[in-house]
Each structure stands twice: as structure tokens, then as C-alpha cells.
């Protein structure tokens, strides 16, 4: 069959029309009072001061919706790798989640995806997965703040002065010992 005719018939169905999918999600979010807009082919959602991205992939047998959150922070980059891994493991294993937290050297990513067949299924699954991503982001931010706070509070045990002594101070201390 001709590709032009096939694509025309496919566009009549919801699961083959990305613009209708985007419109359904944006309309749903705006009706809920959440700011959402289509930008560069993806939906950007502003919810509680955080930006989430929603994308659609039509390459498989069923359309797939991807929801993701990215956090790039200078303070996070300074954490040790075991602390970054601890945050990811804690969020991923604390509850039974639909989303996954991935910790990299300079960025944290929370993502989830699901497949759907029609508009009703898209919106019901979108609510469930978006809520899960939001809870994972909240847990991740709490753990990250705790880790950063702990890092700031660490001091050498039993010492309040700097262990580094200048050459002049060392000479003065040596002279004082000789005169005693």
C-alpha cells in the first residue's frame, strides 16, 4: 500500500498522532492548574519550581511516553561517588517505584516511561507515572540536601585550628623552644 495513504489513515487514530497526544497532555495539565508548554518537540512542565520533560516515541508497536527530570548542580558534582550512589540506591529501593533515579558524575536523572493504546489510557497512566516521578524527585532532593548538609558540617576530630603552619610560624616556635 502507498505510504502516503497509510500515514493518512494512521493519523486518524490517536496513537499515531503526536500532536494530538501532546495536546491531550497539555490540556490535562493546564486543567489541573499546572503550567505546561510544548517546546522543541517536547512538553516542558513546571511543577513546584521544578521542570519536567514529557516526550513521545512512536517507533515501537505502541506509542511510548517518557517523563524525565534532570538536576545539574555544582554542589552535587562535589559529592563523592559513594554518596551519589547511596542517594540513587536509597531512592530506587526505598519503595516500589515506577521511575528510576540515575546518578552520574554531574547530573541526576529521574525517568519513567509507559506504553499506551488510546487517549484514556495515556491520561490515566500519565497521572500515575508523573506522580511517581514527582515523589522520587522529592525523596532525591531531601537526601541530596541531607548529604550536602553533612558534608558542610564535617570537621577534623579534636582540632579547630588549621593543621597547616607557615614557615615563619614554625621558625618562631623553634626559637621559643630554644630559649626555654
Secondary structure as UniProt FT lines:
FT   HELIX           3..11
FT   HELIX           14..16
FT   HELIX           18..31
FT   TURN            32..33
FT   STRAND          35..39
FT   TURN            40..41
FT   STRAND          42..47
FT   TURN            48..49
FT   STRAND          50..57
FT   STRAND          63..72
FT   HELIX           74..77
FT   HELIX           81..94
FT   STRAND          100..103
FT   STRAND          107..116
FT   HELIX           119..153
FT   TURN            157..158
FT   HELIX           167..179
//
